[in-house]
Amino acid sequence: MSTKDATPSARTLRKRKQAEPSLATPNSNVQKLLGLAASSCKIVVFSGSGLSAASGMSMFSTKGGLYERAQRRFKLQDGKKLFTYAFYEKQKLEAMSFFAEIYAEAIKAKPGPGHWAIAEMATAGRLRRHYTLNIDGLAEAAGMSAWHPTHQPQGQTVEMHGNIRQLVCVQCKGVQALTAATVKRMKAQRPIPCPVCPGGPAMRCRVMLYDDAEDDAIMPDDVFDLMEEDVQAADLILWVGISFEQSASTSYFRRARAFLQSIGRLGACAQAVINPSEDSLWNLTSACSNMGSMGVLETASRAPEAEDGKAEPSLPGAFRPNQTMGLV
Ligand SMILES: [Zn+2]
């Protein structure tokens, strides 16, 4: 820790004091959520990139984020294009070399307060399942097991969009962890053959791309059967660090709504949107009609002041590991 980190200026401390919410601060939504969490034992959590922002992972659409970097590197009109299957299909090796950089970022990152809080919910027996849109593997780094329909059906975290730390063969669906040797090949833009499919297609990162024609190799369809069971059994659903700017996240929210509605529990199961930006709830409300019947509990809250230009942690200060959302 640098001297600067050890001795924050009076101004920083003052700003932090102003910005940081605490349990002592009257905030009826946070208090209500803590009360709900304390009495819930089948919590389903959906998480997005905001959960990992505090770990230093690059966001996609923010300034200097992955889309901007991809745009500069590949001279694209829109950097988002790099993450489409159409781009990958044409320039597989170039795309894989970029993914090697995201992998390097992921293995350097450490789980943040949000990952630990969800892991503690699991340890306390309060978590039904954690569905993440993140590909960084940080939930597993916090000790949570990854769900797999056959190898690990009791897994705690479902990686909806894959995991940047793994390669998959689209022919035999075999998965292997990235190693120093495979990363070196990716950076050198050389294909990685599948060890069990000689002459078959090269392995690819197990990461869901937009309009991915090989999506069954990234996440099997069984995941929606699992989601239906989990959501219908849930007593609380948390949507953490999701901006609802992408169509995938709003479609998961709609599915959850349909699953609850099908058994007449729409409105009976509270759902909380946890995000420091109010845009998140606004985006969600804009994308879904009849939100009033959902029992959605807004807990938008300000995160601690960002320092030294680092990404602003996205979980409200009330959700710190030592408080574990009122579960201990
Ligand atoms: Zn294979």
py3Dmol code that shows the C-alpha trace and the ligand (Angstrom):
import py3Dmol

protein = """\
ATOM      1  CA  MET A   1       0.000   0.000   0.000  1.00  0.00           C
ATOM      2  CA  SER A   2       1.416   3.385  -0.907  1.00  0.00           C
ATOM      3  CA  THR A   3       1.729   6.231   1.598  1.00  0.00           C
ATOM      4  CA  LYS A   4      -0.951   8.037  -0.345  1.00  0.00           C
ATOM      5  CA  ASP A   5      -3.324   5.120   0.104  1.00  0.00           C
ATOM      6  CA  ALA A   6      -2.512   4.871   3.798  1.00  0.00           C
ATOM      7  CA  THR A   7      -3.201   8.518   4.505  1.00  0.00           C
ATOM      8  CA  PRO A   8      -6.169   9.799   2.565  1.00  0.00           C
ATOM      9  CA  SER A   9      -6.437  13.559   2.515  1.00  0.00           C
ATOM     10  CA  ALA A  10      -8.941  15.355   4.712  1.00  0.00           C
ATOM     11  CA  ARG A  11     -10.802  16.308   1.551  1.00  0.00           C
ATOM     12  CA  THR A  12     -11.034  12.663   0.471  1.00  0.00           C
ATOM     13  CA  LEU A  13     -12.264  11.626   3.880  1.00  0.00           C
ATOM     14  CA  ARG A  14     -14.845  14.397   3.930  1.00  0.00           C
ATOM     15  CA  LYS A  15     -16.074  13.459   0.458  1.00  0.00           C
ATOM     16  CA  ARG A  16     -16.135   9.789   1.433  1.00  0.00           C
ATOM     17  CA  LYS A  17     -18.141  10.583   4.535  1.00  0.00           C
ATOM     18  CA  GLN A  18     -20.645  12.518   2.479  1.00  0.00           C
ATOM     19  CA  ALA A  19     -20.904   9.938  -0.284  1.00  0.00           C
ATOM     20  CA  GLU A  20     -20.846   6.670   1.598  1.00  0.00           C
ATOM     21  CA  PRO A  21     -24.185   5.374   2.771  1.00  0.00           C
ATOM     22  CA  SER A  22     -24.248   3.327   5.948  1.00  0.00           C
ATOM     23  CA  LEU A  23     -26.750   1.292   7.858  1.00  0.00           C
ATOM     24  CA  ALA A  24     -27.028   4.194  10.261  1.00  0.00           C
ATOM     25  CA  THR A  25     -28.199   6.442   7.427  1.00  0.00           C
ATOM     26  CA  PRO A  26     -31.956   6.418   7.213  1.00  0.00           C
ATOM     27  CA  ASN A  27     -32.696   4.706   3.918  1.00  0.00           C
ATOM     28  CA  SER A  28     -35.958   2.874   4.046  1.00  0.00           C
ATOM     29  CA  ASN A  29     -35.275   0.859   0.879  1.00  0.00           C
ATOM     30  CA  VAL A  30     -31.942  -0.461   2.122  1.00  0.00           C
ATOM     31  CA  GLN A  31     -33.445  -1.247   5.543  1.00  0.00           C
ATOM     32  CA  LYS A  32     -36.366  -2.980   3.859  1.00  0.00           C
ATOM     33  CA  LEU A  33     -34.014  -5.022   1.686  1.00  0.00           C
ATOM     34  CA  LEU A  34     -31.861  -6.026   4.661  1.00  0.00           C
ATOM     35  CA  GLY A  35     -34.988  -7.157   6.459  1.00  0.00           C
ATOM     36  CA  LEU A  36     -36.104  -9.189   3.444  1.00  0.00           C
ATOM     37  CA  ALA A  37     -32.631 -10.723   3.032  1.00  0.00           C
ATOM     38  CA  ALA A  38     -32.531 -11.672   6.706  1.00  0.00           C
ATOM     39  CA  SER A  39     -35.779 -13.599   6.362  1.00  0.00           C
ATOM     40  CA  SER A  40     -34.976 -15.175   2.969  1.00  0.00           C
ATOM     41  CA  CYS A  41     -33.320 -18.536   2.453  1.00  0.00           C
ATOM     42  CA  LYS A  42     -33.785 -19.065  -1.283  1.00  0.00           C
ATOM     43  CA  ILE A  43     -32.166 -15.962  -2.711  1.00  0.00           C
ATOM     44  CA  VAL A  44     -31.498 -15.864  -6.432  1.00  0.00           C
ATOM     45  CA  VAL A  45     -28.866 -13.349  -7.552  1.00  0.00           C
ATOM     46  CA  PHE A  46     -28.334 -12.124 -11.092  1.00  0.00           C
ATOM     47  CA  SER A  47     -25.098 -10.154 -11.479  1.00  0.00           C
ATOM     48  CA  GLY A  48     -23.506  -8.027 -14.200  1.00  0.00           C
ATOM     49  CA  SER A  49     -20.327  -6.082 -14.863  1.00  0.00           C
ATOM     50  CA  GLY A  50     -20.929  -3.628 -11.996  1.00  0.00           C
ATOM     51  CA  LEU A  51     -20.192  -6.487  -9.585  1.00  0.00           C
ATOM     52  CA  SER A  52     -16.655  -6.781 -10.963  1.00  0.00           C
ATOM     53  CA  ALA A  53     -15.938  -3.073 -11.470  1.00  0.00           C
ATOM     54  CA  ALA A  54     -14.621  -2.873  -7.895  1.00  0.00           C
ATOM     55  CA  SER A  55     -12.163  -5.650  -8.827  1.00  0.00           C
ATOM     56  CA  GLY A  56     -10.664  -3.483 -11.571  1.00  0.00           C
ATOM     57  CA  MET A  57     -12.195  -5.371 -14.488  1.00  0.00           C
ATOM     58  CA  SER A  58     -12.797  -3.231 -17.576  1.00  0.00           C
ATOM     59  CA  MET A  59     -16.399  -2.452 -18.302  1.00  0.00           C
ATOM     60  CA  PHE A  60     -17.646  -2.817 -21.865  1.00  0.00           C
ATOM     61  CA  SER A  61     -19.255   0.479 -22.809  1.00  0.00           C
ATOM     62  CA  THR A  62     -17.542   2.971 -20.474  1.00  0.00           C
ATOM     63  CA  LYS A  63     -14.804   5.381 -21.608  1.00  0.00           C
ATOM     64  CA  GLY A  64     -11.570   3.455 -22.127  1.00  0.00           C
ATOM     65  CA  GLY A  65     -13.590   0.227 -21.839  1.00  0.00           C
ATOM     66  CA  LEU A  66     -13.426  -2.885 -23.994  1.00  0.00           C
ATOM     67  CA  TYR A  67     -15.550  -1.534 -26.831  1.00  0.00           C
ATOM     68  CA  GLU A  68     -13.359   1.571 -27.154  1.00  0.00           C
ATOM     69  CA  ARG A  69     -10.150  -0.482 -27.053  1.00  0.00           C
ATOM     70  CA  ALA A  70     -11.490  -2.902 -29.675  1.00  0.00           C
ATOM     71  CA  GLN A  71     -12.586   0.031 -31.837  1.00  0.00           C
ATOM     72  CA  ARG A  72      -9.066   1.520 -31.801  1.00  0.00           C
ATOM     73  CA  ARG A  73      -7.237  -1.770 -32.275  1.00  0.00           C
ATOM     74  CA  PHE A  74      -9.319  -3.056 -35.181  1.00  0.00           C
ATOM     75  CA  LYS A  75     -10.324   0.345 -36.601  1.00  0.00           C
ATOM     76  CA  LEU A  76     -13.992  -0.524 -36.187  1.00  0.00           C
ATOM     77  CA  GLN A  77     -16.827   1.947 -36.412  1.00  0.00           C
ATOM     78  CA  ASP A  78     -18.241   0.384 -33.259  1.00  0.00           C
ATOM     79  CA  GLY A  79     -16.012  -1.660 -30.938  1.00  0.00           C
ATOM     80  CA  LYS A  80     -18.993  -3.779 -29.961  1.00  0.00           C
ATOM     81  CA  LYS A  81     -18.576  -5.465 -33.358  1.00  0.00           C
ATOM     82  CA  LEU A  82     -15.532  -7.375 -32.081  1.00  0.00           C
ATOM     83  CA  PHE A  83     -17.843  -9.237 -29.742  1.00  0.00           C
ATOM     84  CA  THR A  84     -20.149 -10.412 -32.537  1.00  0.00           C
ATOM     85  CA  TYR A  85     -20.021 -13.901 -34.004  1.00  0.00           C
ATOM     86  CA  ALA A  86     -19.850 -12.336 -37.497  1.00  0.00           C
ATOM     87  CA  PHE A  87     -16.509 -10.678 -36.617  1.00  0.00           C
ATOM     88  CA  TYR A  88     -15.177 -13.803 -34.896  1.00  0.00           C
ATOM     89  CA  GLU A  89     -16.099 -15.990 -37.862  1.00  0.00           C
ATOM     90  CA  LYS A  90     -14.071 -13.798 -40.240  1.00  0.00           C
ATOM     91  CA  GLN A  91     -11.136 -12.926 -37.975  1.00  0.00           C
ATOM     92  CA  LYS A  92     -10.934 -15.728 -35.428  1.00  0.00           C
ATOM     93  CA  LEU A  93      -7.252 -15.411 -34.594  1.00  0.00           C
ATOM     94  CA  GLU A  94      -7.369 -11.625 -34.212  1.00  0.00           C
ATOM     95  CA  ALA A  95     -10.421 -11.901 -31.944  1.00  0.00           C
ATOM     96  CA  MET A  96      -8.694 -14.606 -29.864  1.00  0.00           C
ATOM     97  CA  SER A  97      -5.618 -12.370 -29.415  1.00  0.00           C
ATOM     98  CA  PHE A  98      -7.890  -9.652 -27.977  1.00  0.00           C
ATOM     99  CA  PHE A  99      -9.601 -12.167 -25.683  1.00  0.00           C
ATOM    100  CA  ALA A 100      -6.122 -13.131 -24.392  1.00  0.00           C
ATOM    101  CA  GLU A 101      -5.849  -9.559 -23.062  1.00  0.00           C
ATOM    102  CA  ILE A 102      -9.197  -9.785 -21.255  1.00  0.00           C
ATOM    103  CA  TYR A 103      -8.005 -13.091 -19.757  1.00  0.00           C
ATOM    104  CA  ALA A 104      -4.809 -11.405 -18.524  1.00  0.00           C
ATOM    105  CA  GLU A 105      -6.956  -8.750 -16.813  1.00  0.00           C
ATOM    106  CA  ALA A 106      -9.254 -11.374 -15.270  1.00  0.00           C
ATOM    107  CA  ILE A 107      -6.500 -13.466 -13.686  1.00  0.00           C
ATOM    108  CA  LYS A 108      -4.936 -10.358 -12.131  1.00  0.00           C
ATOM    109  CA  ALA A 109      -8.267  -9.252 -10.622  1.00  0.00           C
ATOM    110  CA  LYS A 110      -9.336 -10.260  -7.131  1.00  0.00           C
ATOM    111  CA  PRO A 111     -12.932 -10.872  -6.041  1.00  0.00           C
ATOM    112  CA  GLY A 112     -14.575  -7.713  -4.692  1.00  0.00           C
ATOM    113  CA  PRO A 113     -16.970  -7.130  -1.756  1.00  0.00           C
ATOM    114  CA  GLY A 114     -19.953  -8.147  -3.869  1.00  0.00           C
ATOM    115  CA  HIS A 115     -18.421 -11.514  -4.834  1.00  0.00           C
ATOM    116  CA  TRP A 116     -17.591 -12.232  -1.190  1.00  0.00           C
ATOM    117  CA  ALA A 117     -21.084 -11.212  -0.061  1.00  0.00           C
ATOM    118  CA  ILE A 118     -22.690 -13.647  -2.530  1.00  0.00           C
ATOM    119  CA  ALA A 119     -20.216 -16.386  -1.522  1.00  0.00           C
ATOM    120  CA  GLU A 120     -21.147 -15.798   2.130  1.00  0.00           C
ATOM    121  CA  MET A 121     -24.835 -16.067   1.269  1.00  0.00           C
ATOM    122  CA  ALA A 122     -24.029 -19.479  -0.214  1.00  0.00           C
ATOM    123  CA  THR A 123     -22.038 -20.530   2.854  1.00  0.00           C
ATOM    124  CA  ALA A 124     -24.905 -19.395   5.087  1.00  0.00           C
ATOM    125  CA  GLY A 125     -27.292 -21.598   3.069  1.00  0.00           C
ATOM    126  CA  ARG A 126     -29.327 -18.586   1.910  1.00  0.00           C
ATOM    127  CA  LEU A 127     -28.431 -18.688  -1.784  1.00  0.00           C
ATOM    128  CA  ARG A 128     -30.569 -20.678  -4.196  1.00  0.00           C
ATOM    129  CA  ARG A 129     -28.355 -19.768  -7.178  1.00  0.00           C
ATOM    130  CA  HIS A 130     -26.148 -17.042  -8.608  1.00  0.00           C
ATOM    131  CA  TYR A 131     -26.553 -16.298 -12.312  1.00  0.00           C
ATOM    132  CA  THR A 132     -23.815 -14.078 -13.690  1.00  0.00           C
ATOM    133  CA  LEU A 133     -23.449 -12.325 -17.007  1.00  0.00           C
ATOM    134  CA  ASN A 134     -19.759 -11.810 -16.212  1.00  0.00           C
ATOM    135  CA  ILE A 135     -17.074 -13.851 -17.941  1.00  0.00           C
ATOM    136  CA  ASP A 136     -14.246 -13.092 -15.513  1.00  0.00           C
ATOM    137  CA  GLY A 137     -14.553 -16.193 -13.304  1.00  0.00           C
ATOM    138  CA  LEU A 138     -14.326 -14.051 -10.143  1.00  0.00           C
ATOM    139  CA  ALA A 139     -17.249 -15.792  -8.412  1.00  0.00           C
ATOM    140  CA  GLU A 140     -15.272 -19.028  -8.546  1.00  0.00           C
ATOM    141  CA  ALA A 141     -12.200 -17.155  -7.344  1.00  0.00           C
ATOM    142  CA  ALA A 142     -14.336 -16.277  -4.277  1.00  0.00           C
ATOM    143  CA  GLY A 143     -14.867 -20.006  -3.705  1.00  0.00           C
ATOM    144  CA  MET A 144     -18.196 -20.584  -5.451  1.00  0.00           C
ATOM    145  CA  SER A 145     -18.681 -23.665  -7.601  1.00  0.00           C
ATOM    146  CA  ALA A 146     -19.615 -23.321 -11.271  1.00  0.00           C
ATOM    147  CA  TRP A 147     -22.822 -25.012 -12.400  1.00  0.00           C
ATOM    148  CA  HIS A 148     -22.690 -27.601 -15.180  1.00  0.00           C
ATOM    149  CA  PRO A 149     -25.758 -29.657 -16.222  1.00  0.00           C
ATOM    150  CA  THR A 150     -23.937 -33.007 -15.997  1.00  0.00           C
ATOM    151  CA  HIS A 151     -20.581 -32.492 -14.268  1.00  0.00           C
ATOM    152  CA  GLN A 152     -21.793 -30.161 -11.504  1.00  0.00           C
ATOM    153  CA  PRO A 153     -25.619 -29.857 -11.353  1.00  0.00           C
ATOM    154  CA  GLN A 154     -25.447 -28.497  -7.796  1.00  0.00           C
ATOM    155  CA  GLY A 155     -23.040 -25.709  -8.836  1.00  0.00           C
ATOM    156  CA  GLN A 156     -23.729 -22.340  -7.204  1.00  0.00           C
ATOM    157  CA  THR A 157     -22.826 -19.965 -10.044  1.00  0.00           C
ATOM    158  CA  VAL A 158     -24.251 -20.205 -13.542  1.00  0.00           C
ATOM    159  CA  GLU A 159     -22.019 -18.419 -16.034  1.00  0.00           C
ATOM    160  CA  MET A 160     -24.690 -17.372 -18.526  1.00  0.00           C
ATOM    161  CA  HIS A 161     -22.184 -15.927 -20.971  1.00  0.00           C
ATOM    162  CA  GLY A 162     -19.245 -18.265 -20.393  1.00  0.00           C
ATOM    163  CA  ASN A 163     -15.846 -17.831 -18.803  1.00  0.00           C
ATOM    164  CA  ILE A 164     -12.834 -16.093 -20.348  1.00  0.00           C
ATOM    165  CA  ARG A 165     -10.542 -18.472 -18.429  1.00  0.00           C
ATOM    166  CA  GLN A 166     -11.671 -21.448 -20.511  1.00  0.00           C
ATOM    167  CA  LEU A 167     -11.419 -22.752 -24.062  1.00  0.00           C
ATOM    168  CA  VAL A 168     -14.106 -24.937 -25.627  1.00  0.00           C
ATOM    169  CA  CYS A 169     -14.140 -27.220 -28.657  1.00  0.00           C
ATOM    170  CA  VAL A 170     -17.321 -26.592 -30.647  1.00  0.00           C
ATOM    171  CA  GLN A 171     -17.172 -30.141 -32.041  1.00  0.00           C
ATOM    172  CA  CYS A 172     -16.882 -32.312 -28.901  1.00  0.00           C
ATOM    173  CA  LYS A 173     -17.876 -29.496 -26.444  1.00  0.00           C
ATOM    174  CA  GLY A 174     -14.778 -30.343 -24.379  1.00  0.00           C
ATOM    175  CA  VAL A 175     -13.639 -27.538 -22.069  1.00  0.00           C
ATOM    176  CA  GLN A 176     -10.111 -26.825 -20.878  1.00  0.00           C
ATOM    177  CA  ALA A 177      -8.583 -24.076 -18.785  1.00  0.00           C
ATOM    178  CA  LEU A 178      -6.354 -21.544 -20.476  1.00  0.00           C
ATOM    179  CA  THR A 179      -2.675 -22.045 -19.699  1.00  0.00           C
ATOM    180  CA  ALA A 180       0.429 -19.907 -20.223  1.00  0.00           C
ATOM    181  CA  ALA A 181       1.151 -21.941 -23.363  1.00  0.00           C
ATOM    182  CA  THR A 182      -2.316 -21.516 -24.888  1.00  0.00           C
ATOM    183  CA  VAL A 183      -2.359 -17.801 -24.062  1.00  0.00           C
ATOM    184  CA  LYS A 184       0.996 -17.438 -25.829  1.00  0.00           C
ATOM    185  CA  ARG A 185      -0.476 -19.090 -28.926  1.00  0.00           C
ATOM    186  CA  MET A 186      -3.519 -16.826 -28.802  1.00  0.00           C
ATOM    187  CA  LYS A 187      -1.345 -13.708 -28.592  1.00  0.00           C
ATOM    188  CA  ALA A 188       0.765 -14.963 -31.517  1.00  0.00           C
ATOM    189  CA  GLN A 189      -2.506 -15.504 -33.431  1.00  0.00           C
ATOM    190  CA  ARG A 190      -1.947 -19.239 -33.840  1.00  0.00           C
ATOM    191  CA  PRO A 191      -4.876 -21.708 -33.681  1.00  0.00           C
ATOM    192  CA  ILE A 192      -5.253 -24.067 -30.704  1.00  0.00           C
ATOM    193  CA  PRO A 193      -6.203 -27.610 -31.787  1.00  0.00           C
ATOM    194  CA  CYS A 194      -8.575 -29.692 -29.664  1.00  0.00           C
ATOM    195  CA  PRO A 195      -6.640 -32.596 -28.103  1.00  0.00           C
ATOM    196  CA  VAL A 196      -9.469 -35.055 -28.822  1.00  0.00           C
ATOM    197  CA  CYS A 197     -10.579 -33.857 -32.276  1.00  0.00           C
ATOM    198  CA  PRO A 198      -7.538 -34.073 -34.576  1.00  0.00           C
ATOM    199  CA  GLY A 199      -8.194 -32.138 -37.759  1.00  0.00           C
ATOM    200  CA  GLY A 200     -11.300 -30.584 -36.179  1.00  0.00           C
ATOM    201  CA  PRO A 201     -12.017 -26.896 -35.671  1.00  0.00           C
ATOM    202  CA  ALA A 202      -9.653 -24.845 -33.496  1.00  0.00           C
ATOM    203  CA  MET A 203     -10.742 -24.291 -29.895  1.00  0.00           C
ATOM    204  CA  ARG A 204     -12.340 -20.954 -29.018  1.00  0.00           C
ATOM    205  CA  CYS A 205     -12.783 -18.993 -25.828  1.00  0.00           C
ATOM    206  CA  ARG A 206     -15.896 -20.101 -23.932  1.00  0.00           C
ATOM    207  CA  VAL A 207     -17.392 -16.642 -24.208  1.00  0.00           C
ATOM    208  CA  MET A 208     -20.850 -15.841 -25.580  1.00  0.00           C
ATOM    209  CA  LEU A 209     -20.705 -13.460 -28.529  1.00  0.00           C
ATOM    210  CA  TYR A 210     -23.575 -11.442 -29.970  1.00  0.00           C
ATOM    211  CA  ASP A 211     -25.661 -13.631 -32.300  1.00  0.00           C
ATOM    212  CA  ASP A 212     -23.382 -16.533 -31.441  1.00  0.00           C
ATOM    213  CA  ALA A 213     -23.975 -19.424 -33.868  1.00  0.00           C
ATOM    214  CA  GLU A 214     -22.142 -21.757 -31.471  1.00  0.00           C
ATOM    215  CA  ASP A 215     -23.998 -20.727 -28.307  1.00  0.00           C
ATOM    216  CA  ASP A 216     -24.748 -24.332 -27.324  1.00  0.00           C
ATOM    217  CA  ALA A 217     -20.999 -24.832 -26.763  1.00  0.00           C
ATOM    218  CA  ILE A 218     -20.915 -21.820 -24.423  1.00  0.00           C
ATOM    219  CA  MET A 219     -24.047 -22.486 -22.341  1.00  0.00           C
ATOM    220  CA  PRO A 220     -26.488 -25.368 -22.866  1.00  0.00           C
ATOM    221  CA  ASP A 221     -30.201 -24.619 -23.204  1.00  0.00           C
ATOM    222  CA  ASP A 222     -30.852 -26.615 -20.013  1.00  0.00           C
ATOM    223  CA  VAL A 223     -29.912 -23.447 -18.176  1.00  0.00           C
ATOM    224  CA  PHE A 224     -33.390 -22.021 -18.722  1.00  0.00           C
ATOM    225  CA  ASP A 225     -35.037 -25.071 -17.137  1.00  0.00           C
ATOM    226  CA  LEU A 226     -32.790 -24.522 -14.132  1.00  0.00           C
ATOM    227  CA  MET A 227     -33.611 -20.803 -14.061  1.00  0.00           C
ATOM    228  CA  GLU A 228     -37.330 -21.574 -14.148  1.00  0.00           C
ATOM    229  CA  GLU A 229     -37.038 -23.898 -11.120  1.00  0.00           C
ATOM    230  CA  ASP A 230     -34.832 -21.468  -9.205  1.00  0.00           C
ATOM    231  CA  VAL A 231     -36.920 -18.365  -9.869  1.00  0.00           C
ATOM    232  CA  GLN A 232     -40.180 -20.137  -9.011  1.00  0.00           C
ATOM    233  CA  ALA A 233     -38.685 -21.295  -5.708  1.00  0.00           C
ATOM    234  CA  ALA A 234     -37.029 -17.942  -4.870  1.00  0.00           C
ATOM    235  CA  ASP A 235     -38.085 -15.813  -1.904  1.00  0.00           C
ATOM    236  CA  LEU A 236     -35.932 -12.871  -3.016  1.00  0.00           C
ATOM    237  CA  ILE A 237     -34.335 -11.990  -6.358  1.00  0.00           C
ATOM    238  CA  LEU A 238     -31.442  -9.518  -6.536  1.00  0.00           C
ATOM    239  CA  TRP A 239     -30.274  -7.856  -9.757  1.00  0.00           C
ATOM    240  CA  VAL A 240     -26.784  -6.618  -8.902  1.00  0.00           C
ATOM    241  CA  GLY A 241     -24.543  -4.365 -11.014  1.00  0.00           C
ATOM    242  CA  ILE A 242     -26.633  -4.762 -14.156  1.00  0.00           C
ATOM    243  CA  SER A 243     -27.265  -1.637 -16.216  1.00  0.00           C
ATOM    244  CA  PHE A 244     -30.076  -3.200 -18.287  1.00  0.00           C
ATOM    245  CA  GLU A 245     -28.615  -1.492 -21.359  1.00  0.00           C
ATOM    246  CA  GLN A 246     -28.168  -4.837 -23.117  1.00  0.00           C
ATOM    247  CA  SER A 247     -31.061  -6.828 -24.497  1.00  0.00           C
ATOM    248  CA  ALA A 248     -29.770 -10.054 -22.856  1.00  0.00           C
ATOM    249  CA  SER A 249     -30.223  -8.745 -19.299  1.00  0.00           C
ATOM    250  CA  THR A 250     -33.732  -7.402 -19.932  1.00  0.00           C
ATOM    251  CA  SER A 251     -34.656 -10.704 -21.557  1.00  0.00           C
ATOM    252  CA  TYR A 252     -33.546 -12.562 -18.385  1.00  0.00           C
ATOM    253  CA  PHE A 253     -35.665 -10.177 -16.316  1.00  0.00           C
ATOM    254  CA  ARG A 254     -38.665 -10.818 -18.591  1.00  0.00           C
ATOM    255  CA  ARG A 255     -38.114 -14.566 -18.296  1.00  0.00           C
ATOM    256  CA  ALA A 256     -37.994 -14.320 -14.506  1.00  0.00           C
ATOM    257  CA  ARG A 257     -41.243 -12.376 -14.613  1.00  0.00           C
ATOM    258  CA  ALA A 258     -42.875 -14.988 -16.869  1.00  0.00           C
ATOM    259  CA  PHE A 259     -41.692 -17.852 -14.629  1.00  0.00           C
ATOM    260  CA  LEU A 260     -43.188 -16.178 -11.538  1.00  0.00           C
ATOM    261  CA  GLN A 261     -46.381 -15.263 -13.375  1.00  0.00           C
ATOM    262  CA  SER A 262     -46.884 -18.852 -14.540  1.00  0.00           C
ATOM    263  CA  ILE A 263     -47.276 -20.025 -10.941  1.00  0.00           C
ATOM    264  CA  GLY A 264     -49.118 -16.925  -9.730  1.00  0.00           C
ATOM    265  CA  ARG A 265     -46.219 -15.548  -7.667  1.00  0.00           C
ATOM    266  CA  LEU A 266     -45.755 -12.308  -9.597  1.00  0.00           C
ATOM    267  CA  GLY A 267     -45.591  -9.651  -6.910  1.00  0.00           C
ATOM    268  CA  ALA A 268     -45.178 -12.224  -4.122  1.00  0.00           C
ATOM    269  CA  CYS A 269     -41.426 -12.513  -4.625  1.00  0.00           C
ATOM    270  CA  ALA A 270     -39.605  -9.219  -4.031  1.00  0.00           C
ATOM    271  CA  GLN A 271     -36.974  -8.193  -6.525  1.00  0.00           C
ATOM    272  CA  ALA A 272     -34.316  -5.578  -5.837  1.00  0.00           C
ATOM    273  CA  VAL A 273     -32.244  -3.686  -8.353  1.00  0.00           C
ATOM    274  CA  ILE A 274     -28.904  -2.857  -6.736  1.00  0.00           C
ATOM    275  CA  ASN A 275     -26.912  -0.343  -8.719  1.00  0.00           C
ATOM    276  CA  PRO A 276     -25.297   3.000  -7.869  1.00  0.00           C
ATOM    277  CA  SER A 277     -26.795   4.522 -10.999  1.00  0.00           C
ATOM    278  CA  GLU A 278     -30.476   5.277 -11.199  1.00  0.00           C
ATOM    279  CA  ASP A 279     -30.206   4.692 -14.959  1.00  0.00           C
ATOM    280  CA  SER A 280     -30.316   0.966 -14.289  1.00  0.00           C
ATOM    281  CA  LEU A 281     -33.855   0.990 -12.915  1.00  0.00           C
ATOM    282  CA  TRP A 282     -34.917   3.554 -15.513  1.00  0.00           C
ATOM    283  CA  ASN A 283     -33.603   1.317 -18.337  1.00  0.00           C
ATOM    284  CA  LEU A 284     -35.415  -1.645 -16.844  1.00  0.00           C
ATOM    285  CA  THR A 285     -38.672   0.242 -16.378  1.00  0.00           C
ATOM    286  CA  SER A 286     -38.450   1.487 -19.970  1.00  0.00           C
ATOM    287  CA  ALA A 287     -37.900  -2.028 -21.283  1.00  0.00           C
ATOM    288  CA  CYS A 288     -40.702  -3.679 -19.305  1.00  0.00           C
ATOM    289  CA  SER A 289     -44.325  -2.767 -19.004  1.00  0.00           C
ATOM    290  CA  ASN A 290     -46.485  -3.223 -15.904  1.00  0.00           C
ATOM    291  CA  MET A 291     -43.550  -2.921 -13.547  1.00  0.00           C
ATOM    292  CA  GLY A 292     -45.969  -1.826 -10.852  1.00  0.00           C
ATOM    293  CA  SER A 293     -47.190  -5.387 -10.425  1.00  0.00           C
ATOM    294  CA  MET A 294     -43.683  -6.757  -9.955  1.00  0.00           C
ATOM    295  CA  GLY A 295     -42.927  -5.826  -6.377  1.00  0.00           C
ATOM    296  CA  VAL A 296     -39.565  -4.476  -7.546  1.00  0.00           C
ATOM    297  CA  LEU A 297     -37.731  -2.779  -4.720  1.00  0.00           C
ATOM    298  CA  GLU A 298     -35.481   0.038  -5.828  1.00  0.00           C
ATOM    299  CA  THR A 299     -32.300   0.345  -3.824  1.00  0.00           C
ATOM    300  CA  ALA A 300     -30.316   2.727  -5.969  1.00  0.00           C
ATOM    301  CA  SER A 301     -27.594   4.084  -3.789  1.00  0.00           C
ATOM    302  CA  ARG A 302     -24.421   6.097  -4.191  1.00  0.00           C
ATOM    303  CA  ALA A 303     -21.130   4.246  -4.157  1.00  0.00           C
ATOM    304  CA  PRO A 304     -18.069   5.567  -2.302  1.00  0.00           C
ATOM    305  CA  GLU A 305     -16.223   8.353  -4.084  1.00  0.00           C
ATOM    306  CA  ALA A 306     -14.008   7.046  -6.884  1.00  0.00           C
ATOM    307  CA  GLU A 307     -10.362   7.769  -6.177  1.00  0.00           C
ATOM    308  CA  ASP A 308      -7.351   8.166  -8.444  1.00  0.00           C
ATOM    309  CA  GLY A 309      -9.483   7.708 -11.541  1.00  0.00           C
ATOM    310  CA  LYS A 310     -10.201   4.067 -10.710  1.00  0.00           C
ATOM    311  CA  ALA A 311     -13.529   2.547 -11.633  1.00  0.00           C
ATOM    312  CA  GLU A 312     -16.179   3.445  -9.118  1.00  0.00           C
ATOM    313  CA  PRO A 313     -17.196   0.438  -7.037  1.00  0.00           C
ATOM    314  CA  SER A 314     -20.714  -0.397  -8.044  1.00  0.00           C
ATOM    315  CA  LEU A 315     -22.212  -1.911  -4.933  1.00  0.00           C
ATOM    316  CA  PRO A 316     -23.788   0.358  -2.381  1.00  0.00           C
ATOM    317  CA  GLY A 317     -21.652   0.856   0.695  1.00  0.00           C
ATOM    318  CA  ALA A 318     -24.316  -0.856   2.766  1.00  0.00           C
ATOM    319  CA  PHE A 319     -23.312  -4.181   1.234  1.00  0.00           C
ATOM    320  CA  ARG A 320     -19.884  -4.764   2.698  1.00  0.00           C
ATOM    321  CA  PRO A 321     -18.535  -8.234   3.391  1.00  0.00           C
ATOM    322  CA  ASN A 322     -18.523  -7.697   7.148  1.00  0.00           C
ATOM    323  CA  GLN A 323     -22.212  -6.865   7.015  1.00  0.00           C
ATOM    324  CA  THR A 324     -23.126  -9.519   4.428  1.00  0.00           C
ATOM    325  CA  MET A 325     -26.467  -7.964   3.712  1.00  0.00           C
ATOM    326  CA  GLY A 326     -27.768  -8.679   7.185  1.00  0.00           C
ATOM    327  CA  LEU A 327     -27.293 -12.423   6.871  1.00  0.00           C
ATOM    328  CA  VAL A 328     -24.972 -12.972   9.809  1.00  0.00           C
TER     329      VAL A 328
END
"""
ligand_1 = """\
1
ZN
Zn -12.944 -31.518 -29.601
"""
view = py3Dmol.view(width=600, height=400)
view.addModel(protein, "pdb")
view.setStyle({"model": 0}, {"cartoon": {"style": "trace"}})
view.addModel(ligand_1, "xyz")
view.setStyle({"model": 1}, {"stick": {}})
view.zoomTo()
view.show()
